[in-house]
Amino acid sequence: PRADPLHKVSIIPRGAQALGYTMQMPIEDRYTITRHELLARLTVMMSGRAAEELVFQEVTTGAQNDLEQATDIARRMVCEFGMSERLGALTYGKRERQVFLGRDLFEERNYSEQTAIQIDEEIRRIIDSCYANATRELTAHRQQLDMLATVLLEKEVLDGEEVKRLLGFPATVSSAAASMPSSNDHPASASA
């Protein structure tokens, strides 16, 4: 519920690693994002891997990019945003660009080995929790998951509104308003 709305979903391969994609777009420009919104985003990212396990009882390399991005977001939540309940509202490490030294990114480690272990454990806890949420939601809505997969096999690409209609969700206000005729669509009356 706190994730950005679905814009498009596709099973058409893009590049060497993307076997399809789920595109979400925020409703409005934002400068900050809440912890709950990041956790919702992570849950969406973990849904591809969770769906593989649920449907095929097997995992593939298909979720590699989602796993990489999810791990990066979870690490930033813990190390940069102070969003870890266990480690508190602190930042860990200092990241700087050192291109002139032949490096793209340099991280100064300003914490102990014990704290590094706790950071790794907290990142894993966040990812595992989001994965469990994704698995729980997909299991609860398995029939809709199978229906969506069947339609995607036929059409290959669906926009967010098509997915909503397919799954029985109400259309968004903006799309409902866009489908209503405006006063400019009616011919002028004879009395005018």
C-alpha positions, 0 to 999 in steps of 0.5 A, a space after each residue: 500500500 505504501 509503494 509507488 503505483 504500478 506504471 507498467 509490467 512486462 515479460 519482454 527481455 531487456 538487455 542481457 540480464 533483465 527478463 522483464 520488469 515492473 516499473 513503478 512511478 511516484 504520483 508526485 515529485 518527492 525530495 524525501 522518502 519514509 522508512 515505510 515507503 522504502 520497506 514497501 519498495 524492497 518488498 516489491 523488489 523481492 517479489 520476483 524471487 519470491 514468485 519464482 520459489 512459490 510457483 516453480 520451487 526453484 530460483 533463477 538468476 532472473 532476480 539478480 538486479 532486484 537483489 542488487 538494488 534491494 541490498 543497496 537500499 537496505 544498506 543505505 537505510 542502515 548506514 546512511 539514513 539512520 533507519 535501523 531500529 537496532 543500530 539507531 539514528 547514526 550513519 556508518 562509513 563515509 562515501 566519497 567519489 575518488 575518480 582521480 585515484 582511479 576509483 569510482 567510489 571510496 568508502 571510509 570505514 569509521 566503525 569497528 568490526 563488531 559494528 560491521 557484523 551488526 550492519 550486515 546482520 541488520 541488512 539481512 534482517 531487513 531483506 529477509 523481512 521484506 522477502 517474507 512479506 512478499 511471499 506472504 502476499 503472493 501466497 495469499 493472492 496466488 490466484 491473481 498471480 497466476 491470472 496475471 502471469 497467464 495474461 502477460 504470456 499472451 500480451 507481454 506488456 500491461 500498464 498499471 490500469 490494465 493490471 488493476 482492472 484484471 485483478 479487480 481493483 478500482 481505477 485511479 481517480 486520474 484515469 477515471 476522470 480522464 475517461 469522462 467527457 469534458 464540457 468541451 466534448 459536447 456540441 453547443 446547444 441550440 439555445 446558446 
